[in-house]
Amino acid sequence: MSGKRTEPRDVERNAAKVATVAQPDTLTPADRYQELFVAVQSGRVFPDSKIFVDCAPLQDPEDILDAYRARKSAPGFDLAAFVHAHFRPEHPPTGRYVSDPERTLAEHIDYLWGVLTRQPREHPVRSSLLPLPNPYVVPGGRFGEMYYWDSYFAMLGLAGSGRLDLMRSMADNFAYLIDTYGHVPNGNRSYYLSRSQPPVFALMTELFEAHGICHALRYLPRLRKEYAFWMEGADELRRNEMHRHCVRMDDGALLNRYWDDRDTPREESYREDVGTAAQGRRPVHEVYRELRAGAASGWDFSSRWCDDDGGLATIRTTSILPVDLNSFLHKLEAQISQLAAAGGDDASAFEFSRRADARRRAIDRWMWSEAAGAYLDYDCRQGRQRERLFASTATPLFVGIAGPSQARRVAEAVRSRLLEDGGVGTSERASGEQWDQPNGWAPLQWMTICGLADYGEGLLSREIRRRWLTTVSSHFRRERKLVEKYALQLPPEGAHGGGGGEYPLQDGFGWTNGVTGRLRHDGAHPAVARPGTES
């Protein structure tokens, strides 16, 4: 599919739109409302911790806090009544995501793009929502803002549905976030500013160019700025030292980990984090940092980040070097090199090619397991690779840094250890967390299907695609909706939505729609159309 490229006058018009974006309130709800925030979240005024932090205040926040301080000690003070008098909840009803019985699955996906689109004029004043200049797609359910890595997988479906207008708008939104904050936050909420998510903007820029939205070179300054965010402090690190996202290995190689700049409970999951920290023996601020870093990974949460014999209270995300994060950063380095060369900056092209090659060698050195025939996360604390296999093992294939023999062995490992009735499994363990058995997730299906196909493992790639589409279609026929995740071990009655984690199963759902729509759109081809390989 192709679309009209953005002309220079369009760029100027978009730049003018960016200049008119409302000034954001970057104070988080906890910072803004202080003891009122703690009282509301601890007192369970809302059943979901995220509802309050997403509320729109009905008057100036400072006046609300002053009023609370003046009244809270009065006899008969009703906290819930006070909150409902001063805030408006923003969460939409879940019924919006259920299909008209007359619609096919493809028609339902096309219809949902309108339901999931948010407009800048709809941004509530003085809320935690960070204003954006252009329309954007949200995941759905409790997730009423734009999320970083979710958006890439939603864009795949937007392309298949011919919604290049939304892709163009979202491209400029991500550029705006990087320009404004120096990185792409987890989502466009003030309480997400202290962390990012899997860095997939480089993949987005390829997608924009492949579909004729704009030249990827336009985004080179933003790619470099994002790279600086992920590598801040790396040059000063000595061997076996860590700083924020960066880790210097004992052989001098640089690798990365997930990180969050704060060490307080996540505001959107305040009660859950306080409860988790209370179960452990560590200082609570250490647990909060690890939970936040786990949220930055997108895999929130999984046994992947925990001690083998413990639950979520043992989480230690910042000790683990993830296969997928480092694969995405290799892609970012390679994309900067390629675009710098296209722009005539040979020195930068050479430097980033060198960095990409060094990271590829480091991934091979520290994360490739000859014994397992797979890529495994590396545990800095224990000084060894993690033993359990996760679907992230396919990411080096997805970004093209595996050797042919490595790809064959990864395919064997996926087939023997992760393949389930309904698609590729997330992990080998049922922990009660949502990024583990029995759940399957759309982004992991896409990356595995594409990575295997790119290395000639078409039979397995097609089988995973068939099983996943059967799972989604079966659930849609019965429930008339698409959901965030699916249980892949199918009961006799057919596919059902996944479970586990800290909140109920969500309807919508952006990346499920995107991946499913794109896989259906690409028909029976063994290799799904990819940027750089499309006809």
Secondary structure, 3 states (H helix, E strand, C coil): CCCCCCCHHHHHHHHHHHHCCCCCCCCCHHHHHHHHHHHHHHCCCCCCHHHHHCCEECCCHHHHHHHHHHHCCCCCCCHHHHHHHHEECCCCCHHHHCCCCCCCHHHHHHHHHHHCEECHHHCCCCCCECCCCCCEECCECCECCCEHHHHHHHHHHHHHCCCHHHHHHHHHHHHHHHHHHCCCCCECEHHHCCCCCCCCHHHHHHHHHHCCCCCHHHHHHHHHHHHHHHHCCHHHCCCCCEECCEEECCCCCEEECCCCCCCCCCHHHHHHHHHHHHHCCCCHHHHHHHHHHHHHCCCCCCHHHCCCCCCHHHCCHHHEECHHHHHHHHHHHHHHHHHHHHCCCHHHHHHHHHHHHHHHHHHHHHHEECCCCEECCEECCCCEECCCCEHHHHHHHHCCCCCHHHHHHHHHHHHHHHEECCEECCECCCCCCCCCCCEECHHHHHHHHHHHHHCCCHHHHHHHHHHHHHHHHHHHHHHCCCECCEECCCCCCCCEECCCCCCCCCECCHHHHHHHHHHHHCCCCCCCCCCCCCC
